[in-house]
Amino acid sequence: MLFTAQPIDPVAFSIGPLSVAWYGLIIGTGIVLGYILANREADRLGMPKDMFADLLIWAVPIAIISARIYYVAFQWDFYSQNPGAIIQIWNGGIAIHGALIGSIATGIVYAKIKGLSFWKIVDIAAPSIILGQLLGRWGNFINQEAHGGEVSRSFLEGLFIPDWIINQMYIEIDGTFAYYHPTFLYESLWSLVGFVLLLALRKVNPLRGEIFLFYVIWYSIGRAFIEGLRTDSLMLTETIRIAQALSFALIVIALAILLYRRFGKGITTRYADKQN
């Protein structure tokens, strides 16, 4: 039977000549919710008032820029021939790992300038980061991007997901329509579980830095496996995906830091300790 349902319009609404995309609304919602969550936790722990408001002023634009730089760097063959496209971020092409690199670098500098604990800041921020990621993947869903390889409709129906998701995974590529793995959904659900676990980890009052390190490990494990299903990966070589290589490296680094701080350096400061 010929499938005729139309894909979701990526434009949420228009005001005169200005069009507002669902992708931007979803990302913006993630930032706002993440800020509210982090700010409440910072207040509870006695951190400086409006600390995260000050931090976001720098972290958000730097994260967007670094996410774009990361993407462009690994697609340089194209962008070197089309330099005008480098700034056309509205056409897609940002990388989560690039955003994380920029955000973490901003956090390190901010903590140093303000005399605050970097580890405490990122512990508070970790649930907000993964919340933003689980919401942000729905922007990819709307844009019919970041999907996996071709599958059958019966495969998708076997996942017991609603028809409106299945229908949106019916995508035209090079003039041919087919169904594709909803890798956006896999990663979003993985992040949802991680979000719940991070909130639970807060309750046991772990050592300073361990909530963030758990986030790095959890997200990287899921990303490494899900990336293997995608068809639009940035490639390090013909067979090695950049996101997978970086994810495995981050798992090893985060585990090493966690073990060193707990057993080698003998860190005893707990997450919920009041001092900055």
C-alpha positions, 0 to 999 in steps of 0.5 A: 500500500502506498504511504501518503502521510505528510512529514511534520512541518519543521516550521512551528509558526511564522510571524511575517517573514520570520519563521520559527523552527521546532528545532529551535523551540525544542532546544530553547525549551531544554535550555530553560528547563535545564536552567531552572533545574540547575538553579534550584539545586544551586540555591539548595546547596548555597551556591552564589545567587544567579550563578547559573544565569551568569554562567549560561550567558557565556556557556550557551553561545560558546557551546553553539559556536564550539559545536559548529566548529567541531562539525565543520572541522570534520567536514572540512572537505566540503566547507573548505570549498563552500566557506559561505556555508560555515555560518549557515547553522540554520541548515543543520550541522552541530555536534553534541560533543563539540557543545560539551567541549565548549561548555566544559571549557567555559565552566573551568574558566568560570569556576577559576575566575569566581573561586568556585569548585568546578566539580560542584558546578558540573555535578549540579549541571549534569542532570540539566545537560542530559535533560537538554540532550533527551529533549534536543533529539526530538528536534532531530526527529522533527527534521528527519535527521540523525536517523539510522539505517533502513528498516521495515515498517513492521520492524518499527511497529514491533517496537510498540511506538506510536504511528506518528513516530513511525510515519515521521521515520518514512524519509525521502533520501535521493528521491527514494522513500524508506523507513529508518531506525529512530536512533533519535528515540533510542538516544532520548530514552537512554538519556531519560534513564540517565536523567533519572539515575543522576537524580537518584545519585544525588540522594546518596550524596556521592563524592564531589565530581562523581555525578558528572563523571557518571553522566559522562560514562552513562551518556558515552556508553549509549552514544557509542552503541547508538552511533553504530546504527546511524548513517550520517556519522562524522568519520575519523577513518573509513570505518571508525566513527568519530563519536564512537572513538571519542565516547570510548575515550571518554569512558576510559578517562572518566573512569580513570579520574573517578578511581584516582580521585577516590582511591589515589588522591583520597578525595573526601568532599561530598557533593552536597557539602555547603562550601563552594 
